[in-house]
Amino acid sequence: MTPPTSASKEKTPTRGYSATKAQLGTRLSRIEGQVRGIRRMVEDERYCIDVITQISAVQAALDKVALGLLDDHARHCVIGGKEEEQAERTTELMSAVGRLMRRS
């Protein structure tokens, strides 16, 4: 067996959402419950518009989570990041924003 390398001993970097990780987990659990509810609605053959309304609510909730993560990324990883990484991180941020906007 080979000994662990120094890279494997390194601590995982702090993420922008680390401070709100518990809130994020709670919100995602709530969304997960909403999705399970939609599955039950389909199994129970509920009215189409009611199912679509719930799908729209889940999408809005996910968008809110994504916007919060983008905000955290901008503040922690771009602005608060290493100066030599800011250009690359800004490009990543703008690509993520573009992907979110194309979905709309």
Rosetta blueprint (number, residue, H / E / L):
1 M L
2 T L
3 P L
4 P L
5 T L
6 S H
7 A H
8 S H
9 K H
10 E L
11 K L
12 T L
13 P L
14 T L
15 R L
16 G L
17 Y L
18 S H
19 A H
20 T H
21 K H
22 A H
23 Q H
24 L H
25 G H
26 T H
27 R H
28 L H
29 S H
30 R H
31 I H
32 E H
33 G H
34 Q H
35 V H
36 R H
37 G H
38 I H
39 R H
40 R H
41 M H
42 V H
43 E H
44 D L
45 E L
46 R L
47 Y L
48 C H
49 I H
50 D H
51 V H
52 I H
53 T H
54 Q H
55 I H
56 S H
57 A H
58 V H
59 Q H
60 A H
61 A H
62 L H
63 D H
64 K H
65 V H
66 A H
67 L H
68 G H
69 L H
70 L H
71 D H
72 D H
73 H H
74 A H
75 R H
76 H H
77 C H
78 V H
79 I H
80 G L
81 G L
82 K L
83 E H
84 E H
85 E H
86 Q H
87 A H
88 E H
89 R H
90 T H
91 T H
92 E H
93 L H
94 M H
95 S H
96 A H
97 V H
98 G H
99 R H
100 L H
101 M H
102 R H
103 R H
104 S L
